[in-house]
Amino acid sequence: MKELFPMKQVMGFVFSILLTTIAMAVYFLDMTITTGMTILLVTAFIQAAVQLVVFMHAGETKDKGAIYTNVYYGLIIALVTVFGTLLCMIWGYI
């Protein structure tokens, strides 16, 4: 019976609820902007990783290397876009 119980998914769900509670605490506990944003960014990236691995089963197929490579590529493109926009529009470099 133990092999039929989805322990990995239940623990992923509990961990997601815990991360959401931590993110909500930032709102309810009057934190500074830098502390709050740091906590929110860390919990968001951890929650995205939990969702990808546990619920989307990213590491369970034989082509998991390609899946993780695409995720890293997407992160790099997102970071280049965000910091390129900041570089041009806010910091004044063209």
PyMOL Python script that loads the backbone (N, CA, C, O; Angstrom):
from pymol import cmd

cmd.read_pdbstr("""\
ATOM      1  N   MET A   1       0.816  -1.196   0.000  1.00  0.00           N
ATOM      2  CA  MET A   1       0.000   0.000   0.000  1.00  0.00           C
ATOM      3  C   MET A   1       0.860   1.261   0.000  1.00  0.00           C
ATOM      4  O   MET A   1       0.449   2.298  -0.519  1.00  0.00           O
ATOM      5  N   LYS A   2       2.062   1.167   0.587  1.00  0.00           N
ATOM      6  CA  LYS A   2       2.935   2.331   0.667  1.00  0.00           C
ATOM      7  C   LYS A   2       3.346   2.824  -0.717  1.00  0.00           C
ATOM      8  O   LYS A   2       3.475   4.032  -0.919  1.00  0.00           O
ATOM      9  N   GLU A   3       3.553   1.925  -1.672  1.00  0.00           N
ATOM     10  CA  GLU A   3       3.971   2.333  -3.013  1.00  0.00           C
ATOM     11  C   GLU A   3       2.841   2.997  -3.797  1.00  0.00           C
ATOM     12  O   GLU A   3       3.101   3.631  -4.820  1.00  0.00           O
ATOM     13  N   LEU A   4       1.601   2.869  -3.345  1.00  0.00           N
ATOM     14  CA  LEU A   4       0.466   3.501  -4.015  1.00  0.00           C
ATOM     15  C   LEU A   4       0.193   4.916  -3.506  1.00  0.00           C
ATOM     16  O   LEU A   4      -0.500   5.684  -4.173  1.00  0.00           O
ATOM     17  N   PHE A   5       0.722   5.269  -2.343  1.00  0.00           N
ATOM     18  CA  PHE A   5       0.485   6.588  -1.774  1.00  0.00           C
ATOM     19  C   PHE A   5       1.461   7.591  -2.376  1.00  0.00           C
ATOM     20  O   PHE A   5       2.668   7.351  -2.344  1.00  0.00           O
ATOM     21  N   PRO A   6       0.986   8.696  -2.919  1.00  0.00           N
ATOM     22  CA  PRO A   6       1.870   9.666  -3.579  1.00  0.00           C
ATOM     23  C   PRO A   6       2.575  10.588  -2.572  1.00  0.00           C
ATOM     24  O   PRO A   6       2.264  11.777  -2.489  1.00  0.00           O
ATOM     25  N   MET A   7       3.512  10.037  -1.822  1.00  0.00           N
ATOM     26  CA  MET A   7       4.191  10.798  -0.774  1.00  0.00           C
ATOM     27  C   MET A   7       4.957  11.993  -1.340  1.00  0.00           C
ATOM     28  O   MET A   7       4.970  13.061  -0.726  1.00  0.00           O
ATOM     29  N   LYS A   8       5.591  11.828  -2.496  1.00  0.00           N
ATOM     30  CA  LYS A   8       6.351  12.925  -3.093  1.00  0.00           C
ATOM     31  C   LYS A   8       5.434  14.109  -3.424  1.00  0.00           C
ATOM     32  O   LYS A   8       5.794  15.260  -3.178  1.00  0.00           O
ATOM     33  N   GLN A   9       4.258  13.828  -3.976  1.00  0.00           N
ATOM     34  CA  GLN A   9       3.331  14.899  -4.321  1.00  0.00           C
ATOM     35  C   GLN A   9       2.745  15.554  -3.076  1.00  0.00           C
ATOM     36  O   GLN A   9       2.557  16.771  -3.053  1.00  0.00           O
ATOM     37  N   VAL A  10       2.456  14.773  -2.048  1.00  0.00           N
ATOM     38  CA  VAL A  10       1.911  15.337  -0.811  1.00  0.00           C
ATOM     39  C   VAL A  10       2.945  16.236  -0.141  1.00  0.00           C
ATOM     40  O   VAL A  10       2.610  17.326   0.323  1.00  0.00           O
ATOM     41  N   MET A  11       4.196  15.789  -0.087  1.00  0.00           N
ATOM     42  CA  MET A  11       5.245  16.612   0.510  1.00  0.00           C
ATOM     43  C   MET A  11       5.502  17.865  -0.331  1.00  0.00           C
ATOM     44  O   MET A  11       5.772  18.932   0.222  1.00  0.00           O
ATOM     45  N   GLY A  12       5.423  17.749  -1.657  1.00  0.00           N
ATOM     46  CA  GLY A  12       5.553  18.924  -2.515  1.00  0.00           C
ATOM     47  C   GLY A  12       4.433  19.921  -2.283  1.00  0.00           C
ATOM     48  O   GLY A  12       4.660  21.131  -2.281  1.00  0.00           O
ATOM     49  N   PHE A  13       3.208  19.408  -2.083  1.00  0.00           N
ATOM     50  CA  PHE A  13       2.073  20.281  -1.797  1.00  0.00           C
ATOM     51  C   PHE A  13       2.245  20.997  -0.460  1.00  0.00           C
ATOM     52  O   PHE A  13       1.994  22.198  -0.356  1.00  0.00           O
ATOM     53  N   VAL A  14       2.674  20.258   0.561  1.00  0.00           N
ATOM     54  CA  VAL A  14       2.889  20.858   1.882  1.00  0.00           C
ATOM     55  C   VAL A  14       3.996  21.917   1.809  1.00  0.00           C
ATOM     56  O   VAL A  14       3.879  22.986   2.409  1.00  0.00           O
ATOM     57  N   PHE A  15       5.058  21.616   1.079  1.00  0.00           N
ATOM     58  CA  PHE A  15       6.153  22.570   0.942  1.00  0.00           C
ATOM     59  C   PHE A  15       5.691  23.817   0.181  1.00  0.00           C
ATOM     60  O   PHE A  15       6.107  24.929   0.507  1.00  0.00           O
ATOM     61  N   SER A  16       4.837  23.638  -0.828  1.00  0.00           N
ATOM     62  CA  SER A  16       4.295  24.785  -1.561  1.00  0.00           C
ATOM     63  C   SER A  16       3.422  25.655  -0.662  1.00  0.00           C
ATOM     64  O   SER A  16       3.486  26.882  -0.731  1.00  0.00           O
ATOM     65  N   ILE A  17       2.612  25.024   0.176  1.00  0.00           N
ATOM     66  CA  ILE A  17       1.785  25.778   1.116  1.00  0.00           C
ATOM     67  C   ILE A  17       2.665  26.544   2.105  1.00  0.00           C
ATOM     68  O   ILE A  17       2.371  27.692   2.440  1.00  0.00           O
ATOM     69  N   LEU A  18       3.741  25.912   2.571  1.00  0.00           N
ATOM     70  CA  LEU A  18       4.668  26.576   3.491  1.00  0.00           C
ATOM     71  C   LEU A  18       5.326  27.786   2.825  1.00  0.00           C
ATOM     72  O   LEU A  18       5.432  28.851   3.435  1.00  0.00           O
ATOM     73  N   LEU A  19       5.763  27.624   1.588  1.00  0.00           N
ATOM     74  CA  LEU A  19       6.380  28.747   0.873  1.00  0.00           C
ATOM     75  C   LEU A  19       5.378  29.875   0.636  1.00  0.00           C
ATOM     76  O   LEU A  19       5.736  31.050   0.721  1.00  0.00           O
ATOM     77  N   THR A  20       4.134  29.529   0.342  1.00  0.00           N
ATOM     78  CA  THR A  20       3.102  30.540   0.165  1.00  0.00           C
ATOM     79  C   THR A  20       2.828  31.280   1.468  1.00  0.00           C
ATOM     80  O   THR A  20       2.608  32.491   1.463  1.00  0.00           O
ATOM     81  N   THR A  21       2.842  30.556   2.580  1.00  0.00           N
ATOM     82  CA  THR A  21       2.640  31.178   3.890  1.00  0.00           C
ATOM     83  C   THR A  21       3.777  32.139   4.212  1.00  0.00           C
ATOM     84  O   THR A  21       3.544  33.218   4.756  1.00  0.00           O
ATOM     85  N   ILE A  22       5.000  31.755   3.880  1.00  0.00           N
ATOM     86  CA  ILE A  22       6.140  32.645   4.103  1.00  0.00           C
ATOM     87  C   ILE A  22       5.999  33.907   3.251  1.00  0.00           C
ATOM     88  O   ILE A  22       6.277  35.010   3.720  1.00  0.00           O
ATOM     89  N   ALA A  23       5.568  33.741   1.998  1.00  0.00           N
ATOM     90  CA  ALA A  23       5.382  34.908   1.129  1.00  0.00           C
ATOM     91  C   ALA A  23       4.257  35.811   1.638  1.00  0.00           C
ATOM     92  O   ALA A  23       4.349  37.034   1.536  1.00  0.00           O
ATOM     93  N   MET A  24       3.210  35.220   2.180  1.00  0.00           N
ATOM     94  CA  MET A  24       2.125  36.038   2.738  1.00  0.00           C
ATOM     95  C   MET A  24       2.561  36.759   4.007  1.00  0.00           C
ATOM     96  O   MET A  24       2.064  37.845   4.306  1.00  0.00           O
ATOM     97  N   ALA A  25       3.489  36.160   4.756  1.00  0.00           N
ATOM     98  CA  ALA A  25       3.995  36.806   5.968  1.00  0.00           C
ATOM     99  C   ALA A  25       4.718  38.102   5.639  1.00  0.00           C
ATOM    100  O   ALA A  25       4.730  39.030   6.448  1.00  0.00           O
ATOM    101  N   VAL A  26       5.320  38.171   4.456  1.00  0.00           N
ATOM    102  CA  VAL A  26       5.975  39.414   4.040  1.00  0.00           C
ATOM    103  C   VAL A  26       4.954  40.541   3.966  1.00  0.00           C
ATOM    104  O   VAL A  26       5.248  41.681   4.327  1.00  0.00           O
ATOM    105  N   TYR A  27       3.771  40.221   3.504  1.00  0.00           N
ATOM    106  CA  TYR A  27       2.718  41.240   3.398  1.00  0.00           C
ATOM    107  C   TYR A  27       2.192  41.647   4.772  1.00  0.00           C
ATOM    108  O   TYR A  27       2.018  42.834   5.049  1.00  0.00           O
ATOM    109  N   PHE A  28       1.938  40.654   5.633  1.00  0.00           N
ATOM    110  CA  PHE A  28       1.306  40.950   6.912  1.00  0.00           C
ATOM    111  C   PHE A  28       2.277  41.478   7.971  1.00  0.00           C
ATOM    112  O   PHE A  28       1.874  42.237   8.852  1.00  0.00           O
ATOM    113  N   LEU A  29       3.547  41.088   7.893  1.00  0.00           N
ATOM    114  CA  LEU A  29       4.555  41.626   8.810  1.00  0.00           C
ATOM    115  C   LEU A  29       5.219  42.800   8.102  1.00  0.00           C
ATOM    116  O   LEU A  29       5.845  42.617   7.058  1.00  0.00           O
ATOM    117  N   ASP A  30       5.098  43.930   8.623  1.00  0.00           N
ATOM    118  CA  ASP A  30       5.555  45.157   7.969  1.00  0.00           C
ATOM    119  C   ASP A  30       7.077  45.146   7.834  1.00  0.00           C
ATOM    120  O   ASP A  30       7.788  45.652   8.702  1.00  0.00           O
ATOM    121  N   MET A  31       7.576  44.560   6.729  1.00  0.00           N
ATOM    122  CA  MET A  31       9.021  44.451   6.496  1.00  0.00           C
ATOM    123  C   MET A  31       9.498  45.588   5.608  1.00  0.00           C
ATOM    124  O   MET A  31       8.704  46.261   4.950  1.00  0.00           O
ATOM    125  N   THR A  32      10.801  45.786   5.602  1.00  0.00           N
ATOM    126  CA  THR A  32      11.375  46.770   4.690  1.00  0.00           C
ATOM    127  C   THR A  32      11.276  46.243   3.267  1.00  0.00           C
ATOM    128  O   THR A  32      11.058  45.052   3.045  1.00  0.00           O
ATOM    129  N   ILE A  33      11.437  47.138   2.317  1.00  0.00           N
ATOM    130  CA  ILE A  33      11.312  46.759   0.907  1.00  0.00           C
ATOM    131  C   ILE A  33      12.381  45.747   0.510  1.00  0.00           C
ATOM    132  O   ILE A  33      12.082  44.760  -0.162  1.00  0.00           O
ATOM    133  N   THR A  34      13.619  45.984   0.920  1.00  0.00           N
ATOM    134  CA  THR A  34      14.693  45.072   0.503  1.00  0.00           C
ATOM    135  C   THR A  34      14.533  43.696   1.130  1.00  0.00           C
ATOM    136  O   THR A  34      14.749  42.687   0.458  1.00  0.00           O
ATOM    137  N   THR A  35      14.164  43.633   2.391  1.00  0.00           N
ATOM    138  CA  THR A  35      13.974  42.343   3.046  1.00  0.00           C
ATOM    139  C   THR A  35      12.788  41.606   2.435  1.00  0.00           C
ATOM    140  O   THR A  35      12.870  40.414   2.138  1.00  0.00           O
ATOM    141  N   GLY A  36      11.700  42.319   2.255  1.00  0.00           N
ATOM    142  CA  GLY A  36      10.510  41.698   1.678  1.00  0.00           C
ATOM    143  C   GLY A  36      10.733  41.193   0.269  1.00  0.00           C
ATOM    144  O   GLY A  36      10.325  40.079  -0.058  1.00  0.00           O
ATOM    145  N   MET A  37      11.377  41.994  -0.577  1.00  0.00           N
ATOM    146  CA  MET A  37      11.631  41.574  -1.954  1.00  0.00           C
ATOM    147  C   MET A  37      12.603  40.404  -2.016  1.00  0.00           C
ATOM    148  O   MET A  37      12.459  39.522  -2.862  1.00  0.00           O
ATOM    149  N   THR A  38      13.584  40.389  -1.131  1.00  0.00           N
ATOM    150  CA  THR A  38      14.515  39.266  -1.099  1.00  0.00           C
ATOM    151  C   THR A  38      13.793  37.975  -0.731  1.00  0.00           C
ATOM    152  O   THR A  38      13.992  36.941  -1.369  1.00  0.00           O
ATOM    153  N   ILE A  39      12.968  38.037   0.284  1.00  0.00           N
ATOM    154  CA  ILE A  39      12.219  36.849   0.701  1.00  0.00           C
ATOM    155  C   ILE A  39      11.264  36.410  -0.401  1.00  0.00           C
ATOM    156  O   ILE A  39      11.149  35.217  -0.683  1.00  0.00           O
ATOM    157  N   LEU A  40      10.579  37.362  -1.027  1.00  0.00           N
ATOM    158  CA  LEU A  40       9.644  37.015  -2.095  1.00  0.00           C
ATOM    159  C   LEU A  40      10.344  36.399  -3.296  1.00  0.00           C
ATOM    160  O   LEU A  40       9.838  35.432  -3.865  1.00  0.00           O
ATOM    161  N   LEU A  41      11.486  36.927  -3.695  1.00  0.00           N
ATOM    162  CA  LEU A  41      12.215  36.361  -4.823  1.00  0.00           C
ATOM    163  C   LEU A  41      12.726  34.964  -4.528  1.00  0.00           C
ATOM    164  O   LEU A  41      12.630  34.076  -5.376  1.00  0.00           O
ATOM    165  N   VAL A  42      13.266  34.761  -3.342  1.00  0.00           N
ATOM    166  CA  VAL A  42      13.786  33.435  -2.979  1.00  0.00           C
ATOM    167  C   VAL A  42      12.653  32.417  -2.921  1.00  0.00           C
ATOM    168  O   VAL A  42      12.778  31.322  -3.470  1.00  0.00           O
ATOM    169  N   THR A  43      11.563  32.762  -2.269  1.00  0.00           N
ATOM    170  CA  THR A  43      10.453  31.810  -2.178  1.00  0.00           C
ATOM    171  C   THR A  43       9.823  31.562  -3.551  1.00  0.00           C
ATOM    172  O   THR A  43       9.365  30.451  -3.818  1.00  0.00           O
ATOM    173  N   ALA A  44       9.789  32.566  -4.421  1.00  0.00           N
ATOM    174  CA  ALA A  44       9.216  32.375  -5.760  1.00  0.00           C
ATOM    175  C   ALA A  44      10.051  31.400  -6.586  1.00  0.00           C
ATOM    176  O   ALA A  44       9.502  30.525  -7.256  1.00  0.00           O
ATOM    177  N   PHE A  45      11.368  31.547  -6.542  1.00  0.00           N
ATOM    178  CA  PHE A  45      12.211  30.641  -7.318  1.00  0.00           C
ATOM    179  C   PHE A  45      12.191  29.228  -6.749  1.00  0.00           C
ATOM    180  O   PHE A  45      12.207  28.257  -7.506  1.00  0.00           O
ATOM    181  N   ILE A  46      12.156  29.103  -5.434  1.00  0.00           N
ATOM    182  CA  ILE A  46      12.072  27.772  -4.835  1.00  0.00           C
ATOM    183  C   ILE A  46      10.737  27.123  -5.190  1.00  0.00           C
ATOM    184  O   ILE A  46      10.688  25.937  -5.515  1.00  0.00           O
ATOM    185  N   GLN A  47       9.664  27.892  -5.128  1.00  0.00           N
ATOM    186  CA  GLN A  47       8.348  27.343  -5.457  1.00  0.00           C
ATOM    187  C   GLN A  47       8.270  26.947  -6.935  1.00  0.00           C
ATOM    188  O   GLN A  47       7.665  25.925  -7.262  1.00  0.00           O
ATOM    189  N   ALA A  48       8.856  27.716  -7.808  1.00  0.00           N
ATOM    190  CA  ALA A  48       8.874  27.356  -9.228  1.00  0.00           C
ATOM    191  C   ALA A  48       9.641  26.056  -9.443  1.00  0.00           C
ATOM    192  O   ALA A  48       9.231  25.217 -10.245  1.00  0.00           O
ATOM    193  N   ALA A  49      10.751  25.885  -8.730  1.00  0.00           N
ATOM    194  CA  ALA A  49      11.521  24.646  -8.848  1.00  0.00           C
ATOM    195  C   ALA A  49      10.734  23.454  -8.310  1.00  0.00           C
ATOM    196  O   ALA A  49      10.754  22.379  -8.910  1.00  0.00           O
ATOM    197  N   VAL A  50      10.041  23.634  -7.188  1.00  0.00           N
ATOM    198  CA  VAL A  50       9.224  22.554  -6.631  1.00  0.00           C
ATOM    199  C   VAL A  50       8.120  22.168  -7.609  1.00  0.00           C
ATOM    200  O   VAL A  50       7.878  20.982  -7.830  1.00  0.00           O
ATOM    201  N   GLN A  51       7.451  23.155  -8.195  1.00  0.00           N
ATOM    202  CA  GLN A  51       6.387  22.872  -9.145  1.00  0.00           C
ATOM    203  C   GLN A  51       6.923  22.133 -10.363  1.00  0.00           C
ATOM    204  O   GLN A  51       6.293  21.193 -10.849  1.00  0.00           O
ATOM    205  N   LEU A  52       8.079  22.552 -10.856  1.00  0.00           N
ATOM    206  CA  LEU A  52       8.663  21.932 -12.041  1.00  0.00           C
ATOM    207  C   LEU A  52       9.055  20.486 -11.783  1.00  0.00           C
ATOM    208  O   LEU A  52       8.762  19.608 -12.595  1.00  0.00           O
ATOM    209  N   VAL A  53       9.707  20.234 -10.672  1.00  0.00           N
ATOM    210  CA  VAL A  53      10.226  18.897 -10.407  1.00  0.00           C
ATOM    211  C   VAL A  53       9.145  17.949  -9.901  1.00  0.00           C
ATOM    212  O   VAL A  53       9.049  16.814 -10.368  1.00  0.00           O
ATOM    213  N   VAL A  54       8.331  18.405  -8.951  1.00  0.00           N
ATOM    214  CA  VAL A  54       7.382  17.496  -8.306  1.00  0.00           C
ATOM    215  C   VAL A  54       6.120  17.312  -9.133  1.00  0.00           C
ATOM    216  O   VAL A  54       5.707  16.177  -9.372  1.00  0.00           O
ATOM    217  N   PHE A  55       5.502  18.389  -9.573  1.00  0.00           N
ATOM    218  CA  PHE A  55       4.194  18.286 -10.194  1.00  0.00           C
ATOM    219  C   PHE A  55       4.237  18.190 -11.716  1.00  0.00           C
ATOM    220  O   PHE A  55       3.308  17.661 -12.328  1.00  0.00           O
ATOM    221  N   MET A  56       5.305  18.695 -12.333  1.00  0.00           N
ATOM    222  CA  MET A  56       5.407  18.589 -13.784  1.00  0.00           C
ATOM    223  C   MET A  56       6.327  17.439 -14.191  1.00  0.00           C
ATOM    224  O   MET A  56       6.547  17.209 -15.380  1.00  0.00           O
ATOM    225  N   HIS A  57       6.858  16.721 -13.212  1.00  0.00           N
ATOM    226  CA  HIS A  57       7.656  15.505 -13.430  1.00  0.00           C
ATOM    227  C   HIS A  57       8.816  15.742 -14.395  1.00  0.00           C
ATOM    228  O   HIS A  57       9.043  14.949 -15.308  1.00  0.00           O
ATOM    229  N   ALA A  58       9.545  16.835 -14.188  1.00  0.00           N
ATOM    230  CA  ALA A  58      10.615  17.198 -15.120  1.00  0.00           C
ATOM    231  C   ALA A  58      11.785  16.225 -15.067  1.00  0.00           C
ATOM    232  O   ALA A  58      12.439  16.010 -16.087  1.00  0.00           O
ATOM    233  N   GLY A  59      12.065  15.641 -13.932  1.00  0.00           N
ATOM    234  CA  GLY A  59      13.230  14.776 -13.828  1.00  0.00           C
ATOM    235  C   GLY A  59      12.948  13.295 -13.986  1.00  0.00           C
ATOM    236  O   GLY A  59      13.831  12.474 -13.736  1.00  0.00           O
ATOM    237  N   GLU A  60      11.746  12.933 -14.392  1.00  0.00           N
ATOM    238  CA  GLU A  60      11.384  11.520 -14.437  1.00  0.00           C
ATOM    239  C   GLU A  60      11.474  10.898 -15.818  1.00  0.00           C
ATOM    240  O   GLU A  60      11.234   9.698 -15.954  1.00  0.00           O
ATOM    241  N   THR A  61      11.807  11.657 -16.841  1.00  0.00           N
ATOM    242  CA  THR A  61      11.912  11.096 -18.180  1.00  0.00           C
ATOM    243  C   THR A  61      13.377  10.949 -18.565  1.00  0.00           C
ATOM    244  O   THR A  61      14.267  11.472 -17.894  1.00  0.00           O
ATOM    245  N   LYS A  62      13.611  10.229 -19.656  1.00  0.00           N
ATOM    246  CA  LYS A  62      14.996  10.020 -20.069  1.00  0.00           C
ATOM    247  C   LYS A  62      15.608  11.251 -20.739  1.00  0.00           C
ATOM    248  O   LYS A  62      16.828  11.335 -20.881  1.00  0.00           O
ATOM    249  N   ASP A  63      14.771  12.207 -21.151  1.00  0.00           N
ATOM    250  CA  ASP A  63      15.295  13.434 -21.743  1.00  0.00           C
ATOM    251  C   ASP A  63      15.268  14.606 -20.764  1.00  0.00           C
ATOM    252  O   ASP A  63      15.014  15.748 -21.149  1.00  0.00           O
ATOM    253  N   LYS A  64      15.533  14.305 -19.492  1.00  0.00           N
ATOM    254  CA  LYS A  64      15.502  15.369 -18.485  1.00  0.00           C
ATOM    255  C   LYS A  64      16.603  16.393 -18.695  1.00  0.00           C
ATOM    256  O   LYS A  64      16.449  17.547 -18.294  1.00  0.00           O
ATOM    257  N   GLY A  65      17.712  16.000 -19.316  1.00  0.00           N
ATOM    258  CA  GLY A  65      18.774  16.957 -19.610  1.00  0.00           C
ATOM    259  C   GLY A  65      18.304  18.057 -20.543  1.00  0.00           C
ATOM    260  O   GLY A  65      18.640  19.225 -20.350  1.00  0.00           O
ATOM    261  N   ALA A  66      17.527  17.690 -21.555  1.00  0.00           N
ATOM    262  CA  ALA A  66      16.991  18.679 -22.486  1.00  0.00           C
ATOM    263  C   ALA A  66      15.971  19.584 -21.801  1.00  0.00           C
ATOM    264  O   ALA A  66      15.910  20.781 -22.083  1.00  0.00           O
ATOM    265  N   ILE A  67      15.180  19.017 -20.908  1.00  0.00           N
ATOM    266  CA  ILE A  67      14.183  19.818 -20.195  1.00  0.00           C
ATOM    267  C   ILE A  67      14.869  20.853 -19.315  1.00  0.00           C
ATOM    268  O   ILE A  67      14.504  22.028 -19.337  1.00  0.00           O
ATOM    269  N   TYR A  68      15.861  20.422 -18.543  1.00  0.00           N
ATOM    270  CA  TYR A  68      16.565  21.363 -17.673  1.00  0.00           C
ATOM    271  C   TYR A  68      17.364  22.382 -18.474  1.00  0.00           C
ATOM    272  O   TYR A  68      17.479  23.535 -18.059  1.00  0.00           O
ATOM    273  N   THR A  69      17.918  21.976 -19.615  1.00  0.00           N
ATOM    274  CA  THR A  69      18.629  22.922 -20.471  1.00  0.00           C
ATOM    275  C   THR A  69      17.689  24.008 -20.975  1.00  0.00           C
ATOM    276  O   THR A  69      18.060  25.181 -21.008  1.00  0.00           O
ATOM    277  N   ASN A  70      16.471  23.629 -21.368  1.00  0.00           N
ATOM    278  CA  ASN A  70      15.490  24.621 -21.821  1.00  0.00           C
ATOM    279  C   ASN A  70      15.071  25.558 -20.701  1.00  0.00           C
ATOM    280  O   ASN A  70      14.854  26.747 -20.936  1.00  0.00           O
ATOM    281  N   VAL A  71      14.956  25.035 -19.487  1.00  0.00           N
ATOM    282  CA  VAL A  71      14.610  25.887 -18.344  1.00  0.00           C
ATOM    283  C   VAL A  71      15.735  26.887 -18.079  1.00  0.00           C
ATOM    284  O   VAL A  71      15.470  28.070 -17.865  1.00  0.00           O
ATOM    285  N   TYR A  72      16.984  26.426 -18.091  1.00  0.00           N
ATOM    286  CA  TYR A  72      18.110  27.334 -17.871  1.00  0.00           C
ATOM    287  C   TYR A  72      18.195  28.378 -18.983  1.00  0.00           C
ATOM    288  O   TYR A  72      18.480  29.547 -18.723  1.00  0.00           O
ATOM    289  N   TYR A  73      17.948  27.957 -20.213  1.00  0.00           N
ATOM    290  CA  TYR A  73      17.957  28.900 -21.332  1.00  0.00           C
ATOM    291  C   TYR A  73      16.875  29.960 -21.153  1.00  0.00           C
ATOM    292  O   TYR A  73      17.121  31.143 -21.389  1.00  0.00           O
ATOM    293  N   GLY A  74      15.695  29.551 -20.744  1.00  0.00           N
ATOM    294  CA  GLY A  74      14.614  30.501 -20.499  1.00  0.00           C
ATOM    295  C   GLY A  74      14.954  31.484 -19.398  1.00  0.00           C
ATOM    296  O   GLY A  74      14.637  32.669 -19.505  1.00  0.00           O
ATOM    297  N   LEU A  75      15.598  31.006 -18.335  1.00  0.00           N
ATOM    298  CA  LEU A  75      16.020  31.895 -17.252  1.00  0.00           C
ATOM    299  C   LEU A  75      17.062  32.903 -17.728  1.00  0.00           C
ATOM    300  O   LEU A  75      17.016  34.075 -17.356  1.00  0.00           O
ATOM    301  N   ILE A  76      17.992  32.444 -18.543  1.00  0.00           N
ATOM    302  CA  ILE A  76      19.023  33.343 -19.063  1.00  0.00           C
ATOM    303  C   ILE A  76      18.398  34.414 -19.949  1.00  0.00           C
ATOM    304  O   ILE A  76      18.748  35.589 -19.845  1.00  0.00           O
ATOM    305  N   ILE A  77      17.477  34.014 -20.817  1.00  0.00           N
ATOM    306  CA  ILE A  77      16.806  34.984 -21.686  1.00  0.00           C
ATOM    307  C   ILE A  77      16.011  35.992 -20.852  1.00  0.00           C
ATOM    308  O   ILE A  77      16.024  37.187 -21.147  1.00  0.00           O
ATOM    309  N   ALA A  78      15.323  35.517 -19.817  1.00  0.00           N
ATOM    310  CA  ALA A  78      14.550  36.417 -18.955  1.00  0.00           C
ATOM    311  C   ALA A  78      15.467  37.403 -18.237  1.00  0.00           C
ATOM    312  O   ALA A  78      15.161  38.594 -18.168  1.00  0.00           O
ATOM    313  N   LEU A  79      16.590  36.918 -17.702  1.00  0.00           N
ATOM    314  CA  LEU A  79      17.514  37.806 -16.999  1.00  0.00           C
ATOM    315  C   LEU A  79      18.146  38.830 -17.939  1.00  0.00           C
ATOM    316  O   LEU A  79      18.294  39.997 -17.576  1.00  0.00           O
ATOM    317  N   VAL A  80      18.519  38.401 -19.138  1.00  0.00           N
ATOM    318  CA  VAL A  80      19.091  39.336 -20.117  1.00  0.00           C
ATOM    319  C   VAL A  80      18.057  40.389 -20.493  1.00  0.00           C
ATOM    320  O   VAL A  80      18.395  41.565 -20.633  1.00  0.00           O
ATOM    321  N   THR A  81      16.803  39.984 -20.656  1.00  0.00           N
ATOM    322  CA  THR A  81      15.756  40.936 -21.004  1.00  0.00           C
ATOM    323  C   THR A  81      15.527  41.943 -19.888  1.00  0.00           C
ATOM    324  O   THR A  81      15.432  43.144 -20.141  1.00  0.00           O
ATOM    325  N   VAL A  82      15.439  41.458 -18.656  1.00  0.00           N
ATOM    326  CA  VAL A  82      15.182  42.353 -17.523  1.00  0.00           C
ATOM    327  C   VAL A  82      16.354  43.306 -17.313  1.00  0.00           C
ATOM    328  O   VAL A  82      16.155  44.516 -17.208  1.00  0.00           O
ATOM    329  N   PHE A  83      17.575  42.772 -17.251  1.00  0.00           N
ATOM    330  CA  PHE A  83      18.715  43.648 -16.991  1.00  0.00           C
ATOM    331  C   PHE A  83      19.060  44.521 -18.195  1.00  0.00           C
ATOM    332  O   PHE A  83      19.584  45.622 -18.022  1.00  0.00           O
ATOM    333  N   GLY A  84      18.779  44.053 -19.404  1.00  0.00           N
ATOM    334  CA  GLY A  84      18.963  44.899 -20.585  1.00  0.00           C
ATOM    335  C   GLY A  84      18.001  46.071 -20.580  1.00  0.00           C
ATOM    336  O   GLY A  84      18.368  47.185 -20.954  1.00  0.00           O
ATOM    337  N   THR A  85      16.764  45.819 -20.154  1.00  0.00           N
ATOM    338  CA  THR A  85      15.783  46.895 -20.049  1.00  0.00           C
ATOM    339  C   THR A  85      16.189  47.895 -18.980  1.00  0.00           C
ATOM    340  O   THR A  85      16.098  49.105 -19.185  1.00  0.00           O
ATOM    341  N   LEU A  86      16.642  47.382 -17.829  1.00  0.00           N
ATOM    342  CA  LEU A  86      17.112  48.288 -16.776  1.00  0.00           C
ATOM    343  C   LEU A  86      18.309  49.101 -17.251  1.00  0.00           C
ATOM    344  O   LEU A  86      18.408  50.296 -16.970  1.00  0.00           O
ATOM    345  N   LEU A  87      19.206  48.456 -17.962  1.00  0.00           N
ATOM    346  CA  LEU A  87      20.410  49.122 -18.451  1.00  0.00           C
ATOM    347  C   LEU A  87      20.055  50.273 -19.395  1.00  0.00           C
ATOM    348  O   LEU A  87      20.633  51.356 -19.311  1.00  0.00           O
ATOM    349  N   CYS A  88      19.112  50.028 -20.281  1.00  0.00           N
ATOM    350  CA  CYS A  88      18.745  51.052 -21.267  1.00  0.00           C
ATOM    351  C   CYS A  88      17.831  52.137 -20.717  1.00  0.00           C
ATOM    352  O   CYS A  88      18.064  53.327 -20.933  1.00  0.00           O
ATOM    353  N   MET A  89      16.802  51.724 -20.013  1.00  0.00           N
ATOM    354  CA  MET A  89      15.754  52.677 -19.658  1.00  0.00           C
ATOM    355  C   MET A  89      15.988  53.401 -18.337  1.00  0.00           C
ATOM    356  O   MET A  89      15.591  54.556 -18.188  1.00  0.00           O
ATOM    357  N   ILE A  90      16.612  52.752 -17.400  1.00  0.00           N
ATOM    358  CA  ILE A  90      16.759  53.385 -16.084  1.00  0.00           C
ATOM    359  C   ILE A  90      18.178  53.911 -15.865  1.00  0.00           C
ATOM    360  O   ILE A  90      18.371  55.028 -15.385  1.00  0.00           O
ATOM    361  N   TRP A  91      19.159  53.093 -16.221  1.00  0.00           N
ATOM    362  CA  TRP A  91      20.531  53.499 -15.933  1.00  0.00           C
ATOM    363  C   TRP A  91      21.123  54.361 -17.038  1.00  0.00           C
ATOM    364  O   TRP A  91      22.220  54.891 -16.866  1.00  0.00           O
ATOM    365  N   GLY A  92      20.442  54.518 -18.156  1.00  0.00           N
ATOM    366  CA  GLY A  92      20.841  55.463 -19.186  1.00  0.00           C
ATOM    367  C   GLY A  92      21.894  55.000 -20.164  1.00  0.00           C
ATOM    368  O   GLY A  92      22.434  55.830 -20.896  1.00  0.00           O
ATOM    369  N   TYR A  93      22.217  53.728 -20.218  1.00  0.00           N
ATOM    370  CA  TYR A  93      23.194  53.239 -21.195  1.00  0.00           C
ATOM    371  C   TYR A  93      22.459  52.747 -22.437  1.00  0.00           C
ATOM    372  O   TYR A  93      21.397  52.132 -22.340  1.00  0.00           O
ATOM    373  N   ILE A  94      23.029  53.022 -23.590  1.00  0.00           N
ATOM    374  CA  ILE A  94      22.407  52.571 -24.832  1.00  0.00           C
ATOM    375  C   ILE A  94      23.356  51.690 -25.589  1.00  0.00           C
ATOM    376  O   ILE A  94      23.020  51.205 -26.669  1.00  0.00           O
TER     377      ILE A  94
END
""", "prot")
cmd.dss("prot")
cmd.show_as("cartoon", "prot")
cmd.util.cbc("prot")
cmd.orient("prot")
